[in-house]
């Protein structure tokens, strides 16, 4: 098979592992910088060009689309879908998961466990917004934040009011969520492929840090998950329409709650902590599922 990995950096661990896994299984694998692609979108024969050359039609593409390039990245993925390539994650599913508000509303509608959450832009009654999610401590998030950036823990109602007012001053959209104290600064990253949890790790935040992101100094260890956690992760992936994703859970007193569904989860932490060949599993999923024009988004907006 001919497989394209859409990645801005061929030296990233995840990209290198996918290339290695694909070639080990006898496939031709190319790494293509997403932002350097350009497209003919009006022709009856859609194409993608890269560095002056028309790219071939790939049997499959693996999107490694960073949050900062979601708009253009998903347009490139959509173009490959129009050309008949099988995308591991479809463009519409990537866009859906990147919209934090939309994704939480979809998860809530389907009954997936979530922390109590409020959404606001310019609330007239900040006190009521805070009260509605259970009162301080609360977590306040910028809707557009990634990797723990733009996430603040407010220990008191007064502090929460001040932070929300500050965000209002820059006209930011924010989420206000209950703080799951019993999680102890840790979360569970479940790696889902084809609707099944294939690996799971516990991420523990650094001392004094309530955010467990590995980018913020957190550590990852192998963990055993419960049936309820496994079901929550699988259901979240299904609701988002993602074939490959990382689902981040918190262990709360009222069961697992989903914090985020990541359409381009990193492989280094999960492979290092679980010693599983997750990259190989992704290639195996492609082998079993890649068919021309196998996309739900073809011909739709």
C-alpha positions in Angstrom: 0.0 0.0 0.0 1.0 3.6 -0.5 0.5 5.5 2.8 0.9 9.3 3.4 1.6 10.7 6.8 0.5 14.3 7.1 3.0 15.8 9.6 4.8 19.1 10.0 7.9 17.4 11.3 9.3 14.1 10.1 11.5 13.9 13.2 8.7 13.7 15.8 8.6 10.4 17.7 5.0 9.6 16.5 5.8 10.3 12.9 9.0 8.3 12.9 7.3 5.3 14.6 4.4 5.3 12.0 6.9 5.4 9.2 8.9 2.6 10.8 5.8 0.5 11.4 4.5 1.0 7.9 7.7 0.1 6.2 8.3 -2.9 8.4 4.9 -4.3 7.2 6.0 -3.8 3.5 4.2 -0.5 2.7 5.5 2.6 0.9 5.3 5.5 3.3 5.8 9.2 2.6 5.8 12.0 5.1 4.2 15.2 3.7 4.3 18.6 5.4 0.6 19.6 5.6 1.1 23.4 5.3 3.3 23.0 2.2 0.5 21.2 0.3 -1.6 23.1 -2.2 -4.7 22.0 -4.0 -6.7 22.2 -7.2 -10.2 22.3 -5.8 -12.2 23.3 -8.9 -11.1 20.6 -11.3 -13.2 17.6 -12.1 -10.0 15.7 -11.1 -9.1 16.9 -7.6 -5.3 16.9 -6.9 -2.8 17.8 -4.2 0.5 19.3 -5.1 3.7 19.4 -3.0 6.9 21.2 -3.9 5.9 21.6 -7.5 4.8 18.0 -8.0 1.4 16.4 -8.2 1.1 13.9 -5.4 -0.2 10.4 -6.3 -3.4 9.0 -5.0 -2.5 7.3 -1.7 -4.3 4.2 -0.5 -4.4 5.8 3.0 -3.5 9.0 4.8 -2.7 9.3 8.5 -3.4 12.9 9.6 -1.2 14.3 12.3 -2.9 17.6 12.3 -1.8 20.0 15.1 -4.5 22.2 16.7 -2.9 25.4 15.4 -3.4 24.3 11.8 -6.8 22.6 12.1 -8.6 24.7 9.4 -6.0 24.2 6.7 -5.0 20.7 7.8 -8.6 19.4 7.6 -8.9 21.0 4.1 -5.9 19.0 3.0 -7.4 15.8 4.5 -10.7 16.5 2.8 -8.9 16.9 -0.6 -7.3 13.5 -0.2 -10.7 12.0 0.7 -12.1 13.5 -2.5 -9.3 11.8 -4.4 -10.4 8.4 -2.9 -7.8 8.0 -0.2 -8.8 6.3 3.0 -8.2 8.7 5.9 -7.5 7.1 9.3 -9.5 10.0 10.8 -11.9 11.8 8.5 -11.7 15.5 8.2 -15.2 16.2 9.6 -14.4 14.0 12.7 -11.1 15.9 13.3 -12.9 19.3 13.1 -15.6 18.0 15.4 -13.2 16.9 18.1 -11.2 20.1 17.9 -14.2 22.2 18.8 -14.3 21.7 22.5 -17.8 23.1 23.0 -19.3 21.1 20.1 -17.6 17.9 21.2 -18.8 18.3 24.8 -22.3 19.0 23.7 -22.2 15.9 21.5 -20.8 13.7 24.3 -23.4 15.0 26.7 -26.2 14.3 24.3 -25.1 10.7 23.9 -24.9 10.2 27.7 -21.1 10.1 28.1 -19.9 11.1 31.6 -18.6 14.7 31.8 -17.6 17.1 34.6 -20.2 19.7 35.3 -19.4 22.4 32.7 -20.5 25.9 32.0 -19.8 27.9 28.8 -19.8 31.6 28.6 -18.5 34.6 26.6 -19.9 37.7 28.5 -22.0 36.4 31.4 -24.1 39.0 33.2 -24.0 37.0 36.4 -20.6 35.5 37.0 -21.5 34.4 40.5 -24.3 32.3 39.1 -22.1 30.8 36.4 -19.6 29.6 39.1 -22.4 28.4 41.4 -24.0 26.4 38.6 -21.0 24.1 38.3 -20.8 23.5 42.0 -18.7 26.5 43.2 -15.0 26.8 43.9 -12.6 25.3 43.3 -13.3 25.4 39.6 -11.2 25.0 36.5 -11.4 27.8 33.9 -10.3 27.0 30.4 -9.9 29.0 27.2 -11.9 27.3 24.6 -9.0 27.5 22.1 -6.3 26.3 24.6 -4.2 23.1 24.0 -1.7 21.0 26.0 -2.8 22.6 29.3 -2.2 26.2 28.0 -5.0 28.5 29.0 -6.2 26.3 31.9 -6.4 27.8 35.3 -7.5 26.4 38.7 -9.4 28.9 40.8 -9.4 27.9 44.5 -12.0 30.4 45.7 -15.1 32.0 44.2 -13.5 35.4 44.4 -10.5 34.2 42.4 -12.7 32.5 39.9 -14.7 35.8 39.4 -11.5 37.7 38.8 -10.1 35.2 36.3 -13.4 35.1 34.4 -13.5 38.9 34.3 -10.0 39.0 32.9 -10.9 36.6 30.2 -14.0 38.6 29.4 -11.7 41.6 29.0 -10.0 40.0 26.1 -13.3 38.7 24.6 -12.4 35.1 25.1 -14.8 32.1 25.1 -14.3 30.1 28.2 -15.4 26.8 29.9 -15.9 26.7 33.6 -15.8 23.2 35.0 -16.0 21.5 38.4 -12.7 20.5 39.8 -12.4 16.8 40.3 -10.3 16.9 43.5 -10.3 13.1 44.0 -8.4 12.6 40.7 -5.3 13.9 42.6 -3.8 15.7 39.6 -3.8 12.6 37.4 -5.8 11.4 34.4 -6.1 8.3 32.3 -5.2 8.4 28.6 -7.0 5.6 26.8 -5.7 5.0 23.2 -8.6 3.8 21.0 -8.2 2.2 17.6 -11.2 1.0 15.7 -13.5 1.4 18.6 -11.4 -0.6 21.1 -9.1 0.6 23.8 -5.7 -1.0 22.9 -3.6 0.7 25.6 -4.0 2.9 28.6 -1.7 4.9 30.8 -2.0 7.0 33.9 -0.6 10.5 33.6 0.4 12.2 36.9 1.0 15.9 37.1 4.2 17.3 38.5 4.3 18.3 42.2 2.0 21.2 42.8 0.6 20.9 39.3 -3.1 20.0 38.8 -2.6 19.5 35.0 -1.4 16.1 34.0 -0.1 16.9 30.5 3.2 15.3 29.7 4.1 18.6 28.0 3.8 20.2 31.5 6.2 17.8 33.2 3.7 15.0 34.0 4.8 11.4 34.1 3.2 8.4 32.5 2.8 4.9 33.9 1.0 1.7 32.9 -2.5 1.4 34.4 -5.3 -1.0 34.5 -8.7 0.5 33.6 -12.2 -0.6 34.7 -14.9 -1.8 32.4 -16.7 1.5 32.9 -13.6 3.5 31.9 -13.1 1.3 28.9 -16.7 1.8 27.8 -16.5 5.5 28.3 -13.4 5.8 26.1 -14.9 3.6 23.4 -18.2 5.5 23.4 -16.5 8.9 23.3 -14.4 7.8 20.2 -17.6 6.6 18.6 -19.5 9.8 19.2 -16.7 11.8 17.7 -16.4 9.5 14.7 -12.7 9.0 15.3 -11.1 5.7 14.4 -7.8 6.5 16.1 -7.8 8.8 19.2 -6.7 9.4 22.7 -9.5 9.8 25.2 -8.6 11.5 28.5 -10.6 10.5 31.6 -10.7 11.5 35.2 -11.6 9.1 38.0 -14.3 10.9 39.9 -16.5 9.9 42.8 -19.4 9.5 40.3 -17.5 7.4 37.8 -15.2 8.2 34.8 -15.7 11.6 33.2 -14.3 12.5 29.8 -12.1 15.6 29.6 -11.0 15.5 26.0 -10.9 13.4 22.8 -7.6 14.0 20.9 -7.6 13.2 17.2 -3.8 13.3 16.9 -2.6 11.6 20.1 1.1 11.3 20.7 2.6 7.8 20.6 5.7 8.2 22.8 4.1 8.3 26.2 1.7 5.4 25.5 4.3 3.2 23.8 6.9 3.9 26.5 4.6 3.3 29.4 2.8 0.2 28.1 5.5 -1.3 25.8 2.9 -1.9 23.1 3.4 -1.4 19.4 0.6 1.1 19.0 2.0 2.4 15.7 1.9 -1.1 14.3 -1.7 -1.4 15.5 -2.6 1.7 13.5 -1.0 0.3 10.4 -2.8 -3.0 10.9 -6.1 -1.1 11.2 -5.4 0.6 7.9 -4.6 -2.8 6.2 -8.0 -4.1 7.4 -10.1 -1.1 6.5 -8.6 1.0 3.7 -10.8 1.0 0.7 -11.1 3.6 -2.1 -13.6 6.4 -1.2 -14.4 4.8 2.1 -15.4 8.0 3.8 -18.7 9.2 5.3 -17.9 12.8 4.3 -17.7 12.4 0.5 -20.1 14.7 -1.2 -21.2 16.3 2.1 -20.3 19.7 3.6 
